[in-house]
């Protein structure tokens, strides 16, 4: 089994509905995202997937969140934009795009940092 890991980032605002504390107010983060994919078969030139292609897929998903109020972006207009939900959203959206280009790959994990000391890792089941 092989694993490839890349990183990306985006800046956005959000507020946590129903949260009793300062995070219920609109605030922003410079999010860092780590994507790890896994697979057992290399292509004809010995790659699991080209890093460039994987970075393009991640960027396409992160661009939907970049410089936005995440609460205005579907599905977060009705689902709380917590780190946990954002990590799952990124994983599910990447999975859709990756299935078109590399259907044999699996997402091993998506980790999002909302600060230098706070992160969430989503591992699809």
For each residue, the residues with C-beta under 8 A, 3 or more apart:
1: 38 39 40
2: 38 39 40 42 48
3: 36 37 38 108
4: 36 37 38 48 49 51 54
5: 34 35 36
6: 34 35 51 54 55 58
7: 32 33 34 35
8: 32 33 35 55 58 59 62
9: 30 31 32 33 62
10: 31 33 62 63 65 66 67
11: 28 29 30 31 66 67
12: 28 29 31 65 66 67 68 69 70
13: 26 27 28 29 68 69 70 71
14: 26 27 28 29 69 70 71 76 81
15: 19 23 24 25 26 27 71 81
16: 19 23 24 80 81 82
17: 24 71 80
18: 24 80
19: 15 16 23 24
20: 24
21: 24
22: 25 27
23: 15 16 19 27
24: 15 16 17 18 19 20 21
25: 15 22
26: 13 14 15 69
27: 13 14 15 22 23
28: 11 12 13 14
29: 11 12 13 14 114 115
30: 9 11
31: 9 10 11 12 65 86 112 113 114
32: 7 8 9 112 113
33: 7 8 9 10 58 62 90 110 111 112 113
34: 5 6 7 109 110 111 112
35: 5 6 7 8 54 58 90 94 107 109 110
36: 3 4 5 107 108 109 110
37: 3 4 48 49 54 98 102 105 106 107 108
38: 1 2 3 4 105 106 107 108
39: 1 2 48 49 102 104 105 106
40: 1 2 104
41: 48 104
42: 2 46 47 48
43: 46 47 48 49
44:
45:
46: 42 43
47: 42 43 50
48: 2 4 37 39 41 42 43 102 105
49: 4 37 39 43 53 54 101 102 105
50: 47 53 54
51: 4 6 54 55
52: 55 56
53: 49 50 56 57 101 102
54: 4 6 35 37 49 50 51 57 58
55: 6 8 51 52 58 59
56: 52 53 59 60
57: 53 54 60 61 94 97 98 101
58: 6 8 33 35 54 55 61 62 90 94
59: 8 55 56 62 63
60: 56 57 63 64 97
61: 57 58 64 65 90 93 94 97
62: 8 9 10 33 58 59 65 66 90
63: 10 59 60 66
64: 60 61 68 73 93
65: 10 12 31 61 62 68 70 73 86
66: 10 11 12 62 63
67: 10 11 12
68: 12 13 64 65 72 73
69: 12 13 14 26 72 73
70: 12 13 14 65 73 76 81 86
71: 13 14 15 17 76 77 81
72: 68 69 76 77
73: 64 65 68 69 70 76 77 81
74: 77
75: 78 79 89
76: 14 70 71 72 73 79 80 81 85 86 89
77: 71 72 73 74
78: 75
79: 75 76 85
80: 16 17 18 76 85
81: 14 15 16 70 71 73 76 85 86
82: 16 85 86 120
83: 86 87 112 114 118 119 120
84: 87 88 120 122
85: 76 79 80 81 82 88 89
86: 31 65 70 76 81 82 83 89 90 112 120
87: 83 84 90 91 110 111 112 120 121 122
88: 84 85 91 92 110 122
89: 75 76 85 86 92 93
90: 33 35 58 61 62 86 87 93 94 110 112 122
91: 87 88 94 95 107 109 110 122 124
92: 88 89 95 96
93: 61 64 89 90 96 97
94: 35 57 58 61 90 91 97 98 107 110
95: 91 92 98 99 107 124
96: 92 93 99 100
97: 57 60 61 93 94 100 101
98: 37 57 94 95 101 102 103 105 107
99: 95 96 102 103
100: 96 97 103
101: 49 53 57 97 98
102: 37 39 48 49 53 98 99 105
103: 98 99 100
104: 39 40 41
105: 37 38 39 48 49 98 102
106: 37 38 39 124
107: 35 36 37 38 91 94 95 98 110 124
108: 3 36 37 38 123
109: 34 35 36 91 121 122 123 124
110: 33 34 35 36 87 88 90 91 94 107 121 122
111: 33 34 87 119 120 121 122
112: 31 32 33 34 83 86 87 90 119 120 122
113: 31 32 33 116 118 119
114: 29 31 83 118 119 120
115: 29 118
116: 113
117:
118: 83 113 114 115
119: 83 111 112 113 114
120: 82 83 84 86 87 111 112 114
121: 87 109 110 111
122: 84 87 88 90 91 109 110 111 112
123: 108 109
124: 91 95 106 107 109
125:
